[in-house]
Amino acid sequence: MEFLGYERPDGSAGIRNYVVVISSGRCANEMAATIADAVPGAVPVIHTHVCVRFKEDNEKALRVLSGIGSSPNVAAAIVVGVGCENPSPATIAGEIAKSKKPVEVFTIMESNGFQSFMDQGLTTARRMVAEASKMQRKPFPLSHLTLAVKCGGSSAISGIAGNAATGMVLDRLIAEGGTAIFSETTEVIGADHLIVKRAANEEVARKFREMVDRQEATIKASGEDIRGTQPTRGNIAEGLTTIEDKSLGAMAKSGTSPLQGVLEYAEKPKGKGLYFMDGTAMTSELISSEAAAGAHIHIYNIGGGISSSFRCPPGWMGEIPFIPQIAVVSRRSKPYDSQENDFFDIYADTVIEGTESVDEVADRFFNEIIAVASGKLTKREMRKGYREPIVLYTTGPIL
């Protein structure tokens, strides 16, 4: 099977063709947004990272920002900054350059003034977009695709409807030679022993155990113990009572394929197949890391109830504008919202109603993946207007 994508110099294939204008630090967010918003075909990457952080968090920021610029869905990148940030604009641009795509860097400190800086950015963005617009889609095997997943608003039926269908989709892509990433370290606690059994070898199993143990030790050091507790008020209202309940349902979206590797936050997979990434359950932090790891499409699974009738949860905020997000719902709100059919891409409530099997939902879901990869816009991509900065996962204090 094939999709229609854009060939990249490093041998990868993109499914979108944007020029990104990346802020190297939150001080440059407005500059990045102003430049990108003035040029159709360019999108801003703005975020919350500040340079007054410790080394580990600065290194995470570098992985995220350079990974986003290196994404297969990006045709070219511009990095803008004041010039004193950590990581520096030049360092971010240098990492992006390893993908062999066009990248330019502009800073206030090395310009002839603010207006000159902005003029250079605008001129470069227009030139890069003009070049990118000449690219044509061509066929690629599905082995070039990487999917990433997250669930939110989880309910008692998530694991047997939307998450189950998503797991089948991931298995089918992996069978075609593709790659899939799942994350949320706290949401494997309680089901981690089942994932260990799927490890491709003992080294992968060891790394996975260490990552989960590290997260749980951090939680316990704060005086909390989430085993037997943890679900949010919304999760409880939808039928979940413990982290074990939640983890078992969440695990369904990873499918049944062997676990080929374990990744640090925003780390790129080194091969094909299924990978687990360390990460928070916070949506923006998680999606940014998966985008940086090379995901083409992000799948966001909503359980149902109030979360299916609420139009602006974090998963919809479009903070990664070049990563199409396919929204899946396991149970629609009742009475049905009049706009609901124009909001989600995949409805899995048919499994609960008994009108479709999980296999049948997975069939149309997989076809939707290929269509989106070939250029079809998702419902989220057609909802414009609101924008929030990316939130980066941090573990250390601010200086």
ABEGO torsion letter per residue (X at the ends): XBBBBBBBAAGBBBABABBBBBBABAAAAAAAAAAAAABBGBBBBBBABBABBBAAAAAAAAAAAAAAAABAABABBBBBBAGABOBBAAAAAAAAAAAGBBBBBBBAAABAEAAAAAAAAAAAAAAAAAAAAABBBBBBBAAABBBBBBBBGBBAAAAABAAAAAAAAAAAAAAAGBBBBBBGAAAABGAAAAAAAABABAAAAAAAAAAAAAAAAAAAAAGBBABGBGBBAAAAAAGBABAAAAAAAAAAAAEABBBABBBBBGBBBABBEBBBBBBBABAAAAAAAAAAAGBABBBBBBAEEAAAABAABAAAAGABAABBBBBBBABBBOBBBAAAAAABABBAAAAAAGABBAAAAAAAAAAAAAAAAAGBBBAAAABBGBBBBBBBBBABBBX
